[in-house]
Amino acid sequence: MTTTRLAHAVVLGASMAGTLAAHVLARHAETVTVVERDELPEEARHRKGVPQGRHAHLLWSNGARLIEDLLPGTTDRLLAAGARRLGFPEDLVTLTGQGWQHRFPATQFALLASRPLLDLTVRQEALTRRNITVLQRTEAVDLTGDAGRVTGVVVRDIDSGRRTALEADLVIDATGRGSRLKQWLAALGVPALEEDVVDAGVAYATRFFQAPPGATTRFPAVNIAADDNVREPGRFGVVYPIEGGRWIVTLSCTRGARLPSTEEEFLPFARDLRHPVIADLLRDAEPLTPLYGSRSAANRRLYPERLDRWPDGLLVLGDSLTAFNPIYGHGMSSAARCAVTLDRELGQGAPSGPGDGHRIQKAIGAAVDDPWILAASKDIDYVNCRVDATDPRLVGVDTEQRLRFADAITAASIRVPEASEIVTDVMSLNAPQSELGSNRFLLAMRTGERRPELTAPPFSAEELAVVGLDASVLTPAAAGSAAAGPAPVG
């Protein structure tokens, strides 16, 4: 490998993964071209190329720290624009499959904001380098080169239809769930990629509400999870405080349950969750938007690194490589992990020799392995989940044992402070997933002080007063809700 810079790199897609990748590439290439099918808005508004962008999002502390390292000041800019920084688990009221989570002192955090604000804030800083050019309303049509090396990409101007060939030393596919990578590789004669899919059929319905006065700064997030141990379709709901004094409320379900499709069905669905607190919170809240729905939530992972030979000059990352059920909040952090890995690998020198691209792609795959297994192993236990996978951690002979261990993990994490801290570190991607099998964690499960079981949502009296709720009304409905069963954490 030489230490020369790349002459020209092309990034396909300008969402979080592509934007961060372009910023990194600008350090290692003379010029960088970003190809984006949409027209990028100059304010925080939804765009077609991010279909999941209308639903609840959080940026876990691992991703926030990585982005801050790449783009100093990003966190302050988000907070100044109204994003909320919530400490976990302290600033979260959550009903898991094993009961209510104690609000232990925060050990990690997440940034909560609308997806358009998150994307805009990162994009405005990441694409400012003079050697970055953004081609908007332009789409990738084909890769050029052969099975041994990709030499560029053919792009099409959406308005004029004109096609142009862009030569490049490196092409990065960050076009997301709609990526045409498999077709492009087939046209070059590259063998088919192995792929794992874990699809619980998750669907989402979201509305934005005006938060009550006083609930815009210190009020916690609320999460009602499904009980996936009862062997029926799961139903979930979250309320996240975001910029503009708003609540974003996302209701979801797995395959076999009926998601609300009209505004009139929204509150009844929320009231029929395992606890009606979300419906109680929304009872007098002013709705600001219609209902938005989507069904692009399958966990899907490609394995380019498993090929004997991967085309040099091509890398794939973000949702093009590994797409997650958004409920776990790992997509943006995974995009940041890919960018940091790319930066580290390119820091060793421009990929120029045979096999360099394969090596970098393998490192990117390792960077997304933990979020992949956390999301896929969670969804696989839902009834009606469709699984087409070879990962032995998902379909091995000990899968049932792993799922039951997940029950024990949840049961400990909601009542044992030491266990909660480790689980929070893992779910926020600040510790490897293997930490859940460490002696430290097993000791915490066995010997840690187990707090009493909570029988009601653990709001403070001040929080209830802000939203006009009475603790005596909440308690009876919660008493029977601590049924056994794992819950999604994220």
C-alpha positions, 0 to 999 in steps of 0.5 A, a space after each residue: 500500500 502506498 501513502 498517496 492520496 486518492 485523486 477522486 472519490 465518489 459517494 452515492 447518497 447524502 444521508 447520514 452515512 454518505 455525508 459522514 463518509 464524504 467528510 472523511 474522504 475529503 481528508 484523504 482525496 483531492 476531490 470528492 463528489 457526492 451524488 444525491 437523488 433528492 434536492 437537499 433542503 436548506 432547512 429541517 424538513 422531510 425528504 423522500 430519500 429518507 422514508 423513515 425520517 418522519 418517525 422517532 429517532 435518537 442518536 446514542 451517545 456512542 454515535 454522538 461522540 464519534 460525530 463530535 470527534 469528526 465535526 466538533 461542535 455538532 452537539 452544541 449546534 443540535 442543542 441550540 436548535 432545540 434537540 434534547 439531551 436525555 440521560 439514560 436510564 434516568 430520563 426515560 420512563 419505560 415498560 419492558 417485557 419484565 416490568 418498569 425500569 427503575 430510573 437509575 442515575 444516568 450513565 449514558 445519554 442520547 440526543 433526541 431530535 427530528 431526523 431532518 434536524 439531525 441530518 441538516 445539522 451534520 450535513 451543513 458542517 460535513 459538506 463544507 470542505 472546498 474539495 467536496 462537490 454535491 450533485 443534487 437530483 442526480 442518481 447512480 445508474 451503473 458502476 464502471 469497471 469489472 469484477 476486479 476493480 470499479 473505476 467509476 460510476 455512471 450518473 443520470 441527471 433526473 431533470 434532463 436525463 443526461 448521463 455522465 460517467 464519473 471516473 473515480 479511484 474509490 466509489 462508496 455506496 451509501 444509497 440506503 435500503 433502496 441500493 441497487 448494489 446487487 444488480 450493479 455487482 451482477 453486471 460486473 460479474 461479481 458473485 452474489 453476496 451472502 445476505 441475512 434477513 430478519 424481518 418481524 414485519 415491523 410497521 410504524 405510525 407517527 404523529 407530532 404533538 405540541 408538548 404541554 407547557 413545562 414539558 418541553 425541557 425536563 420531561 422524560 421520554 416514554 417507552 412502552 414495549 411489547 411482551 414478545 413472550 406471549 406469542 402474539 404480535 408485538 405492539 409498541 409506543 414511544 413519546 420523545 421530546 424534540 425541538 420546537 417544544 414538540 413530542 414525536 409519538 411513534 406507535 408500532 407493531 410486528 407482523 400480524 397486528 393492525 397498525 392505526 391507519 387513520 388519525 381517529 385510530 391513533 389514540 385508541 391504539 395507544 390506549 390498548 398498549 400494555 399500559 395506557 400512559 401514552 394515550 393519557 399523555 396525549 389526551 389534551 395534547 394538540 396534534 400538529 401533523 397528520 399520521 405518517 406510516 411506513 413499513 421499511 423496518 426489516 433487519 438486513 445485512 450483506 456480507 461483501 467480506 465473505 467473497 474470496 475477492 471484492 472489487 477494489 475501488 468499491 466500498 459499501 456502508 450505512 443502510 446499503 450494507 446493514 439496515 436495522 429496525 429503527 426502533 433500536 436507534 442504531 442506524 445513525 451510530 452505525 453510520 458514524 462507526 463506518 465513517 470512523 473506520 473508513 477514516 482509520 483505514 484510509 489513514 494507513 494510505 490510499 487503497 491502491 493494491 489488490 485486496 486493499 478494498 477487501 481489507 477495508 470492507 472487512 473492517 467496516 463489516 466488523 464495525 457494524 457487527 454489534 448493532 447488527 446482532 443486537 437488533 436481529 437477535 431481538 426481533 427474531 423472537 417475535 411471532 411471525 418473524 421471517 428469518 433467512 439467515 446463516 449467522 450461527 448467533 441467530 439460527 444456531 442450536 443454542 438460539 433458544 438458550 440465548 433468547 432465554 438469557 436475554 429475558 434474564 438480562 432484561 429482568 436484571 437490568 431494570 432492577 439492579 443498578 450495576 446490571 443496568 449500567 452495563 446493559 445501557 453501555 451495550 445498547 448505546 454501543 459504548 461497550 461490545 455486545 460480548 460484555 453481556 456475557 462477561 464475569 462482571 455482568 454475571 456477577 452483577 446479575 447474581 449479587 447486585 442489589 435488586 430493587 423492588 418491582 415497580 407497579 406504576 410508571 416511575 414519574 416524579 410528582 413534579 412531572 405528573 403535575 406538568 402534564 396534568 396526570 394523577 398518580 392514583 389513576 396510573 397505578 391500578 392500570 400498571 399493576 398487572 403489566 409486569 408480565 414476563 417476557 423480553 422487551 426491545 431496548 433502544 
